[in-house]
């Protein structure tokens, strides 16, 4: 039972880890690989510093919080520090917020009902 809270926190940190993995595909396709080492250096420094502070204050939960914050810094904050990779953060935030996925109703307009069976069958085939 004592491991439940750190595990919950670490599960949330995996979201940023997976977003970072998806971003790496964009980085390779855009040819900006040289910035990856800076993201990881910033993340290592942040993780080390936060672990040093949070473990003394909160124990194992502090270590999980430090990992969550370091993942956020590495995935969201660090790419925003470089002009050539700001776009990747914008695209990730747009995807995370589901922009352009959910149809928006304009004033006076009806939103079409989507036939889910049709779309799932099209995805399957």
Secondary structure, 3 states (H helix, E strand, C coil): CCHHHHHHHHHHHHHHHHHHHHHHHHHHHHCCHHHHHHHHHHHHHHHHHHHHHHHHHHCHHHHHHHHHHHHHHHHHHHHHHCHHHHHHHHHHHHHHCCCCCCCCCCCCCCCCCCCHHHHHHHHHC
